[in-house]
Amino acid sequence: MDFGRLITAMVTPFDEQGNVNWTETAKLIDYLIEDQRSESLVVCGTTGESPTLTEEEKLKLFEFAVDHAKGRCKIIAGTGSNSTAHSIHLTQEAEKLGVDGVLLVVPYYNKPNQEGLYRHFEAIARSTKLPVMLYNVPGRTVVGLSTETTLRLAEIPNVVATKECASLEQVTQIAAGAPAHFRVYSGDDASGLPAMAVGAYGIVSVAGHIIGASMKDMITAHLEGEQVQAARLHQKLFPVFKGLFESPTPLPNPAAVKYALNLLGHSVGGVRLPLIGPNEKEAEFIERLVHSLAE
């Protein structure tokens, strides 16, 4: 399974009542594929506000995305949680709905050790035929997946990738030690190009919602050996990479990118509590950031 170089972790559009807005979800999928050139979409990941989506909403979103994408891009279902049994259940239901793969986050809050993490991911992977992408994001889960545990999991045939948010050092070590079928993705837009320079295959992106096409140009320049051009594009896009998370104070994802999408005419709505939208200063910052894209 090739998920491509640019994967966008898709937001979940809500209407004014906070329900999933299916009309806008369809429009957003088209926009991300056709305009922003996403090769895969993560549905119901962190950026999709998975913690506040019900199981019913998640399954409907998986099915809707598969049906609407119609093979134009891969659909990766966010089925991971801190319950192994529930993650297995959701993964098996997602498989029935025709998704192309699953994204499994490191279990959060209950703080398993490395052996517990291995057994968690092993049990889910062995319960499905779907390709599995691990998701290591210590800033959200407290516990991180070590290089050694990641490489151990990479020996399981259908564990095919990891979305890595720990460090460039860990990206380097995993890329150097992984089997040929296993790919490393940067889960941090700002580190995307540096990660590819040390062996990452691609990027799982938030900024891909609004600058995905330019990110694809950056990735293509890197792959074609045009490193000066790739660096210039990275430098140009860097304020957006950082601004979507620090605007001007740290703003929990996906509040900033949803606000930016609304400014650009995509009616994706707000975020669900306990997340809140940007305050006045943060909103002004995001507005300047969006206006800069047209310059």
C-alpha positions as CSV (number, residue, x, y, z in Angstrom):
1,M,0.0,0.0,0.0
2,D,1.4,3.4,-1.1
3,F,-0.3,6.2,0.8
4,G,1.8,8.7,-1.1
5,R,4.0,11.6,0.0
6,L,1.4,14.1,1.2
7,I,-1.3,12.9,3.5
8,T,-3.7,15.4,5.0
9,A,-5.2,14.8,8.4
10,M,-8.7,16.1,7.5
11,V,-10.8,18.3,9.8
12,T,-14.4,17.2,10.5
13,P,-16.8,19.9,9.2
14,F,-19.6,20.8,11.7
15,D,-22.8,22.8,11.2
16,E,-24.0,25.6,13.5
17,Q,-25.5,23.0,15.9
18,G,-22.2,21.1,16.1
19,N,-23.3,18.1,14.1
20,V,-21.3,16.7,11.2
21,N,-21.9,18.7,8.1
22,W,-22.1,16.1,5.3
23,T,-22.4,18.6,2.4
24,E,-19.3,20.4,3.5
25,T,-17.5,17.1,4.2
26,A,-18.0,16.2,0.5
27,K,-16.8,19.6,-0.7
28,L,-13.8,19.4,1.6
29,I,-12.8,16.0,0.3
30,D,-13.0,17.2,-3.3
31,Y,-11.0,20.3,-2.5
32,L,-8.2,18.4,-0.7
33,I,-7.9,15.9,-3.6
34,E,-8.3,18.2,-6.5
35,D,-6.9,21.6,-5.3
36,Q,-4.4,20.7,-2.6
37,R,-3.3,17.4,-4.2
38,S,-3.5,15.2,-1.1
39,E,-2.7,11.6,-1.9
40,S,-4.4,10.2,1.2
41,L,-6.7,11.6,3.8
42,V,-6.8,10.7,7.5
43,V,-10.4,10.6,8.7
44,C,-11.2,11.0,12.4
45,G,-7.6,11.6,13.5
46,T,-6.6,14.2,16.1
47,T,-7.2,17.0,13.5
48,G,-10.7,15.5,12.9
49,E,-11.5,15.9,16.6
50,S,-11.6,12.2,17.2
51,P,-11.9,12.5,21.0
52,T,-15.3,14.2,20.7
53,L,-16.7,12.1,17.8
54,T,-19.0,9.3,18.7
55,E,-18.4,5.8,17.3
56,E,-21.5,6.2,15.1
57,E,-20.1,9.4,13.7
58,K,-16.7,7.9,13.0
59,L,-18.1,4.9,11.2
60,K,-20.4,7.2,9.1
61,L,-17.4,9.4,8.3
62,F,-15.3,6.4,7.2
63,E,-18.0,5.1,5.0
64,F,-18.8,8.6,3.6
65,A,-15.2,9.3,2.8
66,V,-14.6,6.0,1.0
67,D,-17.8,6.4,-1.1
68,H,-17.1,10.1,-2.0
69,A,-13.4,9.7,-2.7
70,K,-14.2,6.9,-5.2
71,G,-10.5,5.8,-5.3
72,R,-9.2,9.3,-6.1
73,C,-7.1,9.1,-2.9
74,K,-6.5,6.6,-0.1
75,I,-8.7,6.8,3.1
76,I,-6.9,6.1,6.3
77,A,-9.3,5.7,9.3
78,G,-8.3,6.9,12.7
79,T,-9.2,3.9,14.8
80,G,-6.7,4.0,17.6
81,S,-7.5,4.7,21.3
82,N,-6.2,3.8,24.7
83,S,-8.4,0.7,24.8
84,T,-7.0,-2.2,22.8
85,A,-10.3,-4.0,22.6
86,H,-12.2,-1.0,21.4
87,S,-9.4,-0.2,18.8
88,I,-9.7,-3.7,17.5
89,H,-13.5,-3.4,17.2
90,L,-13.3,0.0,15.4
91,T,-10.6,-1.2,13.1
92,Q,-12.6,-4.3,12.1
93,E,-15.7,-2.2,11.5
94,A,-13.6,0.3,9.4
95,E,-12.2,-2.6,7.4
96,K,-15.8,-3.7,6.5
97,L,-16.5,-0.2,5.2
98,G,-13.7,-0.4,2.7
99,V,-11.0,2.0,4.1
100,D,-7.5,1.6,2.8
101,G,-5.7,1.6,6.1
102,V,-5.8,2.6,9.7
103,L,-3.9,5.1,11.9
104,L,-3.3,3.9,15.4
105,V,-2.2,6.5,18.0
106,V,-0.1,5.6,21.0
107,P,-2.5,4.9,23.9
108,Y,-2.9,8.0,26.0
109,Y,-3.6,8.6,29.7
110,N,-3.1,5.0,31.0
111,K,0.7,5.2,30.4
112,P,1.6,1.7,29.3
113,N,5.3,0.6,29.2
114,Q,7.0,-0.3,25.9
115,E,6.1,-4.0,26.1
116,G,2.5,-3.0,26.7
117,L,2.6,-0.7,23.7
118,Y,4.1,-3.5,21.5
119,R,1.3,-5.9,22.6
120,H,-1.4,-3.3,22.0
121,F,-0.3,-2.5,18.4
122,E,0.4,-6.2,17.7
123,A,-3.0,-7.3,18.8
124,I,-4.7,-4.7,16.6
125,A,-2.5,-5.4,13.6
126,R,-3.1,-9.1,13.8
127,S,-6.9,-8.5,14.0
128,T,-7.1,-7.0,10.5
129,K,-5.7,-7.3,7.0
130,L,-5.5,-3.5,6.6
131,P,-2.2,-1.7,6.4
132,V,-1.4,-0.1,9.8
133,M,0.2,3.3,10.3
134,L,1.5,3.9,13.9
135,Y,1.2,7.4,15.3
136,N,3.8,8.5,17.9
137,V,2.9,11.9,19.4
138,P,4.4,12.1,22.9
139,G,3.2,15.7,23.3
140,R,-0.4,14.4,23.4
141,T,0.0,10.9,24.8
142,V,2.7,11.5,27.5
143,V,4.2,8.1,26.7
144,G,6.2,7.8,23.5
145,L,6.9,4.9,21.3
146,S,10.6,4.2,21.3
147,T,12.7,3.6,18.3
148,E,13.3,0.0,19.4
149,T,9.6,-0.7,19.8
150,T,8.8,0.9,16.5
151,L,11.3,-1.2,14.7
152,R,10.1,-4.3,16.5
153,L,6.5,-3.5,15.3
154,A,7.8,-2.9,11.8
155,E,8.5,-6.6,11.5
156,I,4.8,-7.3,11.5
157,P,3.9,-7.6,7.8
158,N,0.9,-5.2,7.8
159,V,2.5,-2.6,10.0
160,V,3.7,-0.4,7.1
161,A,4.4,3.1,8.4
162,T,4.6,5.4,11.3
163,K,3.6,9.0,11.7
164,E,6.4,10.3,13.9
165,C,6.2,13.5,16.0
166,A,9.0,12.8,18.5
167,S,12.3,14.1,17.0
168,L,14.4,14.1,13.9
169,E,16.8,11.9,15.7
170,Q,14.1,9.2,16.0
171,V,13.0,9.7,12.4
172,T,16.7,9.1,11.4
173,Q,17.0,6.0,13.5
174,I,13.8,4.4,12.4
175,A,14.4,5.2,8.7
176,A,17.9,3.6,9.0
177,G,16.8,0.5,10.8
178,A,13.3,-0.3,9.3
179,P,12.6,-3.1,6.8
180,A,12.2,-2.1,3.1
181,H,8.4,-2.1,3.3
182,F,8.1,0.3,6.3
183,R,7.9,4.1,5.7
184,V,8.3,7.0,8.1
185,Y,6.1,10.1,7.8
186,S,6.7,13.3,9.6
187,G,3.7,14.3,11.7
188,D,5.0,17.9,12.1
189,D,4.7,20.2,9.0
190,A,7.6,22.4,10.1
191,S,9.8,19.4,10.2
192,G,8.6,17.8,7.0
193,L,11.4,18.7,4.7
194,P,14.2,18.1,7.3
195,A,12.6,14.7,8.1
196,M,12.6,13.8,4.4
197,A,16.3,14.8,4.2
198,V,17.1,12.2,6.8
199,G,15.0,9.4,5.4
200,A,11.3,10.1,5.9
201,Y,9.0,9.2,3.0
202,G,6.5,11.9,3.3
203,I,4.4,14.2,5.6
204,V,1.0,13.7,7.4
205,S,-0.1,17.3,7.3
206,V,-2.4,19.9,8.9
207,A,-1.2,22.7,6.7
208,G,-2.1,20.6,3.7
209,H,-5.6,22.0,4.1
210,I,-4.5,25.4,2.8
211,I,-1.0,25.0,1.3
212,G,-1.0,21.4,0.2
213,A,-0.3,22.1,-3.5
214,S,2.8,24.2,-2.5
215,M,3.9,21.4,-0.2
216,K,3.7,18.9,-3.0
217,D,5.9,21.3,-5.1
218,M,8.4,21.3,-2.2
219,I,8.4,17.5,-1.9
220,T,8.8,17.1,-5.7
221,A,11.7,19.6,-5.7
222,H,13.4,17.5,-2.9
223,L,12.8,14.2,-4.7
224,E,14.2,15.6,-8.0
225,G,17.4,16.8,-6.3
226,E,16.5,20.5,-6.4
227,Q,17.4,21.1,-2.8
228,V,17.8,24.9,-3.1
229,Q,14.3,25.2,-4.5
230,A,12.9,22.8,-1.9
231,A,14.6,24.9,0.8
232,R,13.2,28.1,-0.6
233,L,9.7,26.7,-0.6
234,H,10.1,25.4,2.9
235,Q,11.2,28.8,4.1
236,K,8.2,30.4,2.4
237,L,5.7,28.0,3.9
238,F,7.3,27.9,7.3
239,P,5.3,30.8,8.8
240,V,2.1,28.9,8.0
241,F,3.5,25.7,9.4
242,K,4.2,27.4,12.7
243,G,1.3,29.9,12.6
244,L,-1.4,27.2,12.6
245,F,-0.2,26.0,16.0
246,E,1.2,29.3,17.6
247,S,-1.2,32.1,16.7
248,P,0.1,34.1,18.6
249,T,-0.2,31.8,21.6
250,P,-0.4,28.0,21.3
251,L,-3.8,27.2,19.9
252,P,-4.9,23.6,20.1
253,N,-5.3,21.9,16.7
254,P,-7.6,22.1,14.7
255,A,-8.9,25.5,16.0
256,A,-6.6,27.6,13.8
257,V,-6.8,25.5,10.6
258,K,-10.6,25.4,10.8
259,Y,-10.7,29.2,11.2
260,A,-8.4,29.6,8.2
261,L,-10.6,27.3,6.1
262,N,-13.7,29.3,7.0
263,L,-11.9,32.5,5.9
264,L,-11.1,30.8,2.6
265,G,-14.7,30.0,2.0
266,H,-14.9,26.4,3.3
267,S,-17.7,26.3,5.8
268,V,-16.2,23.7,8.2
269,G,-17.6,25.4,11.3
270,G,-16.0,25.6,14.7
271,V,-14.6,23.1,17.1
272,R,-16.3,21.0,19.8
273,L,-15.8,21.6,23.5
274,P,-13.5,21.3,25.3
275,L,-11.7,23.0,22.4
276,I,-12.7,26.6,21.6
277,G,-12.1,28.9,18.7
278,P,-9.4,31.6,18.5
279,N,-9.8,34.8,20.6
280,E,-9.7,38.2,19.0
281,K,-5.9,38.4,18.8
282,E,-5.5,34.9,17.6
283,A,-8.2,35.5,14.9
284,E,-6.4,38.6,13.7
285,F,-3.2,36.7,13.4
286,I,-4.8,33.9,11.4
287,E,-6.4,36.4,9.1
288,R,-3.0,38.0,8.4
289,L,-1.6,34.5,7.8
290,V,-4.4,33.7,5.3
291,H,-4.0,37.1,3.5
292,S,-0.3,36.4,3.1
293,L,-1.0,33.3,1.0
294,A,-2.4,35.5,-1.7
295,E,0.8,37.7,-1.9
